[in-house]
Amino acid sequence: MSAGTDSARMCFAENIQHFADARVEPEKFNLYNGLWNLSGAISEMEAKIERLSRKVEELSRALEVA
């Protein structure tokens, strides 16, 4: 997880805890909860992109040697 998405998830979790009561303000709760989930999905995509980048580098080096 990058520092940016890590920080975003912490902020959204804090906002859910302090400002979003699902019973009183379901719209606000859904907004923060959705943003928290979105930041998690972005984090997963970042990790996959990083793994793919490493694989591409490995393949590129292997092709240079061949």
C-alpha positions in Angstrom: 0.0 0.0 0.0 1.4 3.4 -0.9 1.6 6.2 1.7 -1.1 8.1 -0.1 -3.7 5.3 -0.1 -2.6 4.3 3.4 -3.3 7.8 4.6 -6.5 8.1 2.7 -7.9 4.8 4.3 -6.9 6.1 7.8 -8.7 9.4 7.1 -11.9 7.8 5.8 -12.0 5.3 8.7 -11.6 8.2 11.1 -14.4 10.1 9.3 -16.7 7.1 9.5 -16.0 6.7 13.2 -16.4 10.4 14.1 -18.9 11.9 11.6 -21.0 9.1 10.0 -23.7 7.4 12.0 -25.4 4.9 9.6 -28.7 5.3 11.5 -28.7 9.1 11.6 -26.9 10.1 8.4 -26.8 7.1 6.1 -25.7 9.2 3.1 -22.6 10.4 4.9 -21.8 7.0 6.2 -22.2 5.5 2.7 -20.0 8.2 1.2 -17.1 7.7 3.7 -17.5 3.9 3.6 -17.5 4.0 -0.2 -14.4 6.1 -0.3 -12.7 3.8 2.2 -13.5 0.8 0.0 -12.4 2.7 -3.1 -9.0 3.5 -1.5 -8.6 -0.2 -0.7 -9.2 -1.1 -4.4 -6.7 1.5 -5.5 -4.2 0.1 -3.1 -4.7 -3.4 -4.6 -4.3 -2.1 -8.1 -1.0 -0.3 -7.1 0.3 -3.6 -5.7 -0.6 -5.4 -8.9 1.0 -2.8 -11.1 4.1 -3.0 -9.0 4.3 -6.8 -9.4 3.7 -6.5 -13.2 6.4 -3.8 -13.5 8.9 -6.2 -11.7 7.9 -9.0 -14.1 8.3 -6.8 -17.1 11.8 -5.8 -15.9 12.7 -9.4 -15.3 11.6 -10.4 -18.8 13.3 -7.4 -20.3 16.6 -8.4 -18.6 16.2 -12.0 -19.7 15.6 -10.9 -23.3 18.7 -8.7 -23.3 20.8 -11.7 -22.1 19.4 -14.0 -24.8 
